[in-house]
Amino acid sequence: MRIFSNAGPLMALGKLGQVELLFRLFGQVRLPAAVHREVVLQGLQQGRPDAYLVQRAIQRGLLVVEKEIAGLPADIASLPLDAGEKETIYLALSEPGSLVLLDDLKAREEAKARGLTVKGTLGVIAQAYQAELVSLEEVEVLFKAITADDSIWISDALCRRVLDRLKAGGRQDG
């Protein structure tokens, strides 16, 4: 199974210092060239610490940047999404059985409508907990960090809901 990530989960996990969780869970994670431009190139220009962490993960081979896409099919190009989201969905569709990492609700809906399996930042952290890569206490700290960081656009309510399910022993896929 190939894993393709959009910018949101990369930036959120970078801000949390948890980019390596992706590799520990999935092996190599692939990102479209548009996502690389947004997260790393633009992030470095703006001096964002998460951009340096993502760049380092690329240098170490934990993340792989896909080749530039010459042109997206009209049905993907016309989606009301940003370039990285469109390319992430397109690449995942080209590899049957792929997992796509997206946080934006509209992008998640579009990906699911096309039959893709979707997971977001919270789903990655929850899966890391279930795989015993992080403790419940670490999950709580990460979720508090998410809610305290205005640049990570994941709601407090969603963090609480996922945390409550993990504490109850329930499965959290999102």
N, C-alpha and C positions, 0 to 999 in steps of 0.2 A: 504494500500500500504506500502510495506517495502522499506526502503531506505538503500542502501549499499554504503559505501564510500571507495575509494582508498586513498592512502597517499597524493597525490597532493593537493586536496581541503582541507584536514585536516591541512596539514602543512601551506598552504597559509593562511587559515582563522586563524590558530594559530598565525602566524607571524603578522597578522592584529589585533589580540585580539578579533576576531569575531567568535570563535568556537560555542558560544551559539546561533548564528543565525540559525545554523542547527536545533537545538532543537525547537527554536521558530517557525521555518517554518514547520518542518516535524514531530516533536515529536522525539522519540528515533531513532537514526541513528546507523546502525550496521556496524561493520568493521571486516574483516577477521583477523584471528590470524597473518597472514603474514604482514598485514598492521600495526597491533599493534606492532609487533616486529620492523618494519622499523621506524615508527613514534615515538613511546614511548620508547621502550627499547634501540634502537640504539641512538635515539635523546637524551635521558637522559645521556647515556654514553658520548655523545659529548657535553653535557651542553647546549643544544638548548632550549631556552625559550618556543618555541611552543610545545615542547614535554611535558613540565610541564602543560601547559594549556590543552592539549588533555588528559593527565593523570587525571587531576582534573575533566574534563567533564565525564570521565569514572567513577571515584569515585562517582560522583553525579548522575550517572544513565542516563545522557544525551546521552552518547554513550555506546554501548554494544559490547563487543568483542565476536565474534563467536567462537565456539569450533574449535579446530585444525581439518583440513580436512585430512582424511586418505590418499586419493589419488584422483587426478583429472582425469576425463575421458581423453582419448588420444587426442580428438579434442581440448580440452581446454589446456591440458598440453603442446601440441606442438606449441601453439601460440608464436610468437616472442615478448612476453611481460614479464615484471617482475612478480615475484610470487604474489605480492599483487594485481596487475591488473588481473591476471588469477583467483585468488580466488574471487575477487570482482565480476567478470563476472559470474563465476560459481554459486556463492550464489544467485545472482540476477536472473539467469536463473531458479534456483530451486524454486523461489517464483514468480509465474506469476503476472504481473502487477507492478513489482518492478521498482524503479528508481535507477539508478546507477550514482554515482558521480565520474567523471574521468576528468582529465585535459589533459593528454597525448593524442595527436591526433591519434596515431596508436591504442591505447586502445579504444578510442571513436569509431573509425571506426569498430573495431572488435565487440564491444558491439552492435552498431547499425545494423551491418550485421546479428546479431543474434536476432534482433527484440526488443532489450532493449531500454528503454527510458533513455537518457543520459543528464546530466547537469554537468557543470563545475563550478569552483569558481566564474567566472563572472556571470554565470546564477543564482547561489545562491544569489549573491548580488543583481542582477536585480530583482529577485523574492521577495527578502526582501523589496526592494523599492516599488514594486507593491503592496505588502501586507502592506505598510505603517509602516514597522518596522524600516526603515532608510529613511532619507530625501535625496533629490537629491544632496544636498551639502555634506552629509556624503558619498554618493556614489562617488562623485568626489574626496573627500579626500582619500577614500579607493583605488580608481583606481590610484591616484598619488602615494600612498604608494606602490602599486604593481609595478608600473613602476620604482620606485626609488630603489627597493630591487632586487638586482641581483640574489638572491637565489629563487625568485618566477619567474618561467619561463613562464610568460604570456606576450605576445608582447604588446608594446605600441599601435600599430595599432589596435589590437583587443580591447584593453581597450577603445580607442577613438571611434571605431565603435559602441560598445555596449552603451557607454555613449551618443553618438549622437542619437541613437535609443530611449533611455530613455528620452532624452530631447525633442525629437520630439513626444513623447507620444506613440511610437511604442512598440510592444511586443517583448521581447528578451527571447528566450527559452534556449539558450545554456549556 
